[in-house]
């Protein structure tokens, strides 16, 4: 049994879904349903599935970064850098 649902998405989210759907040769609605199913599932992910989801998340994050964003320094990511205000 399947059900129908209408949701309102920000334009950027819809465009991202549409682009991914076009690359996969699918409809945006199908890609959205696949993503929702992956999120809902309580099954343990295999390495390939985990890698696919991690790649999707990192790609989406990267798309939303400002063009002039700079990576954090090694110091900023170190234990000392993270806790410098608390030492």
N, C-alpha and C positions, 0 to 999 in steps of 0.2 A: 504494500500500500504506500502511495506517495501523497504528499500534501503540498499545497501551494502557499507561499508566503511572499508578501510584498514588504521590502525594506527600503528605507531612504539612505543613500550613501553620499558622502561628500564627493564632489566631482573628481578629486585626485584619486580617491579609492576606486571609483568606477573606471577611470581611465587606466589605472594600473591593472585591474581585472581584465579590462577589454584588451589591453596589449598582450597580457599573458595568454588570454584565450586565443587571440589571433595567432600567436606563435605556436600554440598547440593545435590549432585547427578546430577549436571548440567554441561553444557559446560562453559568454561571460557568466551566465547563470550556472552553467555546469562547473566552471572553475570555482565559483563561489561555493557551490554545494560540496565539491571535493575538499576545499579548505575547511569548511564547517565540519565535515565528517572526520577529517584528521584531528581537529581540535576536540571533538566530542568523544572520540574513541578512547577507551581506557586500556586498549591492548598495548603490550610492550612493542615499541618500534624496533624494527631491524636496523642494522647499520645504514643501509641504503636509504631507507625511509627517513631516518634521523638526519642524514646528510642532506637529503632533498629539502626537508623543512628548514634546516639551519641555513642552507643556501638561499631559500626564498626569503627568510627573515633578514638576512644580511643584505640581500639585494634591495629589499624594500627600505631598510634603514639607510643604505647608501643613497638611494634615490631622493630621500627626504633631507639629506644634508645640504646646507648652503654650499654654493659653488666654491666659496673661499674658505671652507672649513679645513682646519689643519689637524693632523693626528696628534694625540697626546704624546708627550715625551716619555721615554723610558722611566725617568724619575717620577713622573706623575702617576705612572702605573705601578711603581714599586711600593713595597710595604711602608717604607719611610715617607714616601710622597703622600700616600693615602692617609697616614696617621700623623703627619707632621704637626697638626694643630692639637693633638692629644698627647704628645710626648713631653 
